[in-house]
Amino acid sequence: MRSLLCAAGAAGVLLFASASGAVAAPGGEPEPFTVKDPRITESSGLAASRAHPGVYWTHNDSDDGPYVYAVDSRTGRTVATVTMRGVGDPRDVEAISVGPDGDLYVGDIGDNLDGSWDHVWVYRFPEPKQLRDQTVTATQYDVTYADGPRNAEAMMVHPKTGRVYIVSKKEDGGAALYAGPERLSTSGTNVFRRVSGIDMWVTDGAFSPDGSRLMLRSYFGGRMYRWVDGRPKDDIGSTGVPFQGQGESVTFTPDGRTLMFGSEGADSQVEPMGLSGEQLPESVSGDGSATPGDGGRSGTDGSGGSSDSSDSSDSSDSSEKSSPAVTGVVVIGIAIAAVLAIRRRGRRG
């Protein structure tokens, strides 16, 4: 098993040398760090704190409990453990994001049973003002998909509109981006509707702080999109992704200039990749093609995006198809994910 992972990983490194659209973070930018908490062995989501510079929020994948951890990037040590009260027993927590209201949103959206759960959950609580171990009361939202159950690992909250988006994980058939209601409700089920196809095996995603860019990552690849009118309008191209044993998470730094990539495993590494050119958010690059932060407006139907029939810029037409190197990445990612899925199902069976 390990030899297969290592061989595929080595090939992935070579492919990304030619496919990368990003550059290593320059001196003075964020440094890589190691998550040193022995409790965090399946870090599956990552979000840069807005209230505490240099702190990143993460959580375990499953079999852990209602816990979220604040990790100081300067030391790699956990500086706060937050226990969510009022959310029941989390099943498969896969993503975390910070909303414009300063709240943390936690996506209990994984479904390793081939999309068999009739609903999943999103939890929400205010980001603590003080970094200390504490218990908070979280709001729980029931989530379903208009076109049936899906397995998903990516959930993003737009930093301007507050709308929640989920990207399904490509297993049988194409993945897709889904938009939630304008505001989530606790009084009933929140139906997420398909906005755009995504031709990637997506393990996480993140909006830039100004809302003008959407980043999606897979195990060994990444794509950047320009976000306009509540949908990924333009595929800006592939991004460099560091080789990681099981690449699971991504977030922008608060200034929008750097992506931070995380992975699962004990003593997992979080590594920066600096952005350049068109992939920089508009508020950073000064690109006049769109108003900074205005890219997150709802679609004309008021549901966060129009139906598939009007998806003229469907991401599936271009994502991960820009070069033979990227095509190779897809093949490697699928092989690795298949091995990991078999191993994970065997562990949980």
C-alpha positions in Angstrom: 0.0 0.0 0.0 2.7 2.5 1.0 4.8 1.6 -2.1 1.9 2.5 -4.3 1.3 5.8 -2.6 5.0 6.7 -2.7 5.3 5.8 -6.4 2.2 7.8 -7.3 3.4 10.7 -5.2 6.8 10.8 -6.9 5.1 10.9 -10.3 2.8 13.7 -8.9 5.8 15.8 -7.9 7.2 15.6 -11.4 3.9 16.4 -13.1 3.4 19.4 -10.9 6.8 20.8 -11.8 5.3 21.5 -15.2 1.7 22.0 -14.4 2.0 24.5 -11.6 0.6 28.0 -12.0 1.7 29.3 -8.7 5.1 30.0 -7.1 6.5 29.1 -3.7 5.8 31.7 -1.1 8.6 34.3 -1.1 10.6 35.2 2.0 8.6 37.0 4.6 5.4 35.2 3.6 3.7 32.4 5.7 6.0 29.5 6.6 5.0 25.9 6.5 4.2 24.4 9.9 3.5 21.0 11.4 0.3 20.2 13.3 1.7 18.8 16.6 -1.4 17.9 18.4 -1.5 14.1 18.7 -5.3 14.2 18.7 -5.3 15.6 15.2 -4.6 12.7 12.9 -7.2 13.2 10.2 -7.1 17.0 9.6 -9.7 17.3 6.8 -10.5 21.0 6.7 -8.6 24.3 7.2 -9.7 27.9 7.7 -7.5 30.9 8.5 -8.8 32.8 11.5 -10.0 36.3 10.9 -9.9 37.3 14.6 -6.5 35.8 15.5 -3.6 36.3 13.1 -1.5 33.3 12.4 -4.1 30.9 13.8 -5.8 28.2 11.6 -8.9 26.2 12.5 -9.1 22.5 11.7 -10.9 19.3 12.7 -10.6 15.6 12.4 -12.4 13.7 9.6 -14.5 11.2 11.7 -14.6 9.1 14.8 -13.5 12.1 16.9 -16.5 14.1 18.2 -17.9 17.6 18.1 -14.4 19.2 18.3 -12.7 22.1 16.4 -9.1 23.0 17.0 -7.3 26.3 16.8 -3.6 25.8 15.7 -1.0 28.5 16.0 1.1 28.4 12.8 4.1 29.8 14.6 4.4 26.8 16.9 2.1 24.1 15.4 0.5 23.7 18.8 -3.2 23.7 19.6 -4.1 26.9 21.4 -7.8 26.2 21.8 -10.1 23.2 21.6 -13.8 24.1 21.0 -16.5 21.6 21.8 -19.7 22.1 19.9 -22.8 21.6 22.0 -26.3 20.9 20.5 -25.2 19.2 17.3 -25.7 15.6 18.1 -23.0 13.1 17.0 -21.0 14.3 14.0 -20.6 11.6 11.3 -18.0 12.7 8.8 -16.8 16.3 9.2 -15.0 17.4 6.1 -14.8 21.1 5.9 -14.6 24.4 7.8 -15.0 28.0 6.6 -15.3 31.5 8.1 -18.3 33.6 7.1 -18.6 37.4 6.7 -20.2 37.5 10.1 -17.1 36.1 11.8 -18.9 32.8 12.4 -17.2 29.4 11.8 -19.1 27.0 9.6 -18.3 23.3 9.9 -19.4 20.9 7.2 -20.5 17.4 8.4 -21.0 16.6 4.7 -18.9 13.5 4.0 -20.8 10.3 2.9 -18.4 7.4 2.4 -21.4 5.1 1.9 -21.7 6.1 -1.8 -24.2 8.9 -1.1 -26.6 6.9 1.0 -27.5 9.4 3.7 -30.7 11.3 3.0 -29.3 14.4 4.6 -26.1 15.9 6.0 -25.4 18.8 8.3 -23.7 22.2 8.6 -22.8 23.6 12.0 -22.3 27.2 12.9 -20.9 29.2 15.9 -19.2 32.5 16.4 -15.4 32.4 16.2 -14.3 32.7 19.9 -12.8 36.0 20.9 -10.5 34.3 23.4 -8.3 31.3 22.5 -8.9 28.8 25.3 -10.6 25.5 25.7 -14.4 26.1 25.8 -17.8 24.7 25.0 -20.0 26.7 22.6 -23.6 26.2 21.5 -23.7 25.7 17.8 -26.6 26.0 15.3 -27.3 22.9 13.3 -28.7 23.0 9.8 -30.1 20.0 7.9 -28.9 19.9 4.3 -30.1 17.9 1.2 -29.3 18.1 -2.5 -32.0 18.8 -5.1 -30.7 15.9 -7.2 -30.2 13.4 -4.5 -27.6 12.4 -1.9 -23.9 13.2 -2.6 -20.6 12.5 -1.0 -18.8 15.8 -0.5 -15.6 17.1 1.2 -15.6 20.8 0.2 -17.8 23.5 1.8 -17.2 27.2 1.3 -18.9 30.3 2.7 -18.7 33.4 0.5 -17.0 36.2 2.4 -19.4 38.9 1.1 -22.8 37.3 0.7 -22.6 34.6 3.4 -24.1 32.0 1.1 -22.9 28.5 1.7 -21.6 26.3 -1.2 -20.7 22.6 -1.3 -18.8 20.7 -4.0 -19.5 17.0 -4.3 -16.7 14.6 -4.6 -16.2 13.0 -8.0 -16.6 9.2 -7.7 -19.3 7.8 -10.0 -20.0 10.6 -12.5 -19.0 14.2 -12.5 -18.7 16.4 -9.4 -20.7 19.6 -9.1 -20.9 22.9 -7.2 -24.1 23.3 -5.2 -25.5 26.6 -3.7 -27.5 26.7 -0.6 -30.3 29.1 0.1 -29.5 32.7 0.6 -29.8 32.2 4.3 -29.7 28.8 6.0 -32.7 28.0 8.2 -33.2 25.8 11.2 -36.9 25.5 10.7 -36.7 23.0 7.8 -34.3 21.3 5.3 -32.0 23.5 3.4 -31.9 22.3 -0.3 -28.7 22.9 -2.2 -29.1 23.2 -5.9 -26.6 22.5 -8.7 -24.8 25.5 -10.1 -22.0 24.2 -12.2 -20.2 21.0 -13.1 -16.7 20.5 -11.8 -14.4 17.9 -13.5 -12.2 17.2 -10.5 -12.0 14.9 -7.5 -12.5 17.7 -5.0 -11.3 17.3 -1.5 -11.6 21.0 -0.4 -12.2 24.5 -1.5 -11.9 28.1 -0.4 -13.0 31.6 -1.5 -10.5 34.4 -1.5 -11.0 37.0 1.3 -12.5 39.5 -1.3 -14.8 36.8 -2.8 -13.4 37.2 -6.3 -11.6 33.8 -6.6 -12.7 30.3 -5.9 -9.9 27.7 -5.3 -10.7 24.0 -5.5 -8.2 21.3 -4.7 -7.9 17.5 -5.2 -5.4 15.1 -3.8 -2.7 16.2 -6.1 -4.1 19.1 -8.2 -5.8 22.5 -7.9 -7.8 24.9 -10.0 -8.5 28.6 -9.6 -11.7 30.2 -10.9 -12.9 33.8 -11.2 -16.1 34.1 -9.2 -18.8 36.2 -10.9 -22.6 36.5 -10.3 -22.7 33.5 -7.9 -20.8 31.0 -10.0 -17.3 30.1 -11.3 -17.2 32.2 -14.4 -13.7 31.6 -15.7 -11.2 28.8 -15.1 -8.0 30.7 -14.6 -5.9 27.5 -14.6 -4.1 25.0 -12.5 -2.3 25.9 -9.3 0.7 24.3 -7.8 -0.1 21.9 -4.9 2.7 20.5 -2.7 3.0 16.8 -2.5 1.3 15.5 0.6 0.5 12.0 1.7 -3.3 12.7 1.5 -3.9 16.2 0.5 -7.2 17.2 2.1 -7.6 20.9 2.8 -6.9 24.4 1.5 -7.5 28.0 2.7 -6.4 31.5 1.6 -4.3 33.5 4.0 -6.2 36.6 5.2 -4.4 38.9 2.7 -5.4 36.6 -0.2 -1.8 36.3 -1.5 -1.1 32.8 -0.5 -2.8 29.4 -0.3 -2.2 27.1 2.6 -2.5 23.4 1.9 -3.1 20.8 4.6 -3.2 17.0 4.8 -4.3 14.1 7.0 -2.0 12.0 9.2 -0.1 12.4 12.4 2.2 15.4 12.5 0.7 16.6 9.2 2.3 19.5 7.3 0.5 22.7 6.3 2.4 24.3 3.4 2.1 27.7 1.7 2.0 28.3 -2.1 2.2 32.0 -3.2 -0.1 33.2 -6.0 0.8 35.3 -8.9 -0.8 36.8 -12.1 -4.5 36.3 -12.7 -4.8 33.9 -9.9 -4.3 36.7 -7.4 -7.6 38.1 -6.0 -8.8 41.4 -7.6 -8.3 43.3 -4.3 -4.6 42.2 -4.4 -3.8 42.3 -8.1 -5.6 45.6 -8.9 -7.3 43.9 -11.9 -10.1 46.1 -13.0 -12.1 43.4 -14.7 -14.4 43.1 -11.7 -15.2 45.0 -8.5 -13.4 43.4 -5.6 -15.8 41.4 -3.5 -18.7 41.9 -6.0 -18.2 38.5 -7.6 -20.4 36.7 -5.1 -23.7 38.2 -6.1 -26.6 35.7 -6.3 -27.6 34.4 -9.7 -30.6 35.9 -11.5 -32.9 33.3 -10.0 -32.1 34.4 -6.5 -31.0 30.9 -5.5 -27.3 31.4 -5.7 -27.0 30.2 -9.3 -29.2 29.3 -12.2 -30.1 25.7 -13.2 -27.8 23.5 -15.2 -29.5 24.3 -18.5 -28.0 27.8 -18.5 -24.5 26.7 -17.4 -22.7 28.1 -20.4 -19.5 28.3 -18.5 -19.7 24.8 -17.0 -16.3 24.2 -15.4 -16.4 20.6 -16.6 -15.4 21.7 -20.1 -12.0 23.0 -19.0 -11.1 21.9 -15.5 -7.9 19.8 -15.3 -7.8 19.5 -19.1 -5.3 22.2 -19.8 -2.3 20.0 -20.4 -1.1 16.4 -20.5 0.6 17.0 -17.1 -2.7 17.9 -15.6 -4.4 14.9 -17.2 -1.7 12.8 -15.6 -2.5 14.4 -12.3 -6.2 13.3 -12.6 -5.1 9.7 -13.3 -2.8 9.7 -10.3 -5.4 11.3 -8.1 -8.0 8.7 -9.0 -5.7 5.9 -8.3 -4.6 7.2 -5.0 -8.2 8.1 -3.9 -9.3 4.6 -4.8 -6.6 3.1 -2.6 -7.4 5.4 0.2 -11.1 4.8 -0.1 -10.6 1.0 0.1 -8.3 1.4 3.0 -10.7 3.8 4.8 -13.8 1.7 4.2 -11.9 -1.3 5.5 -11.0 0.6 8.7 -14.6 1.7 9.3 -16.4 -1.4 8.1 
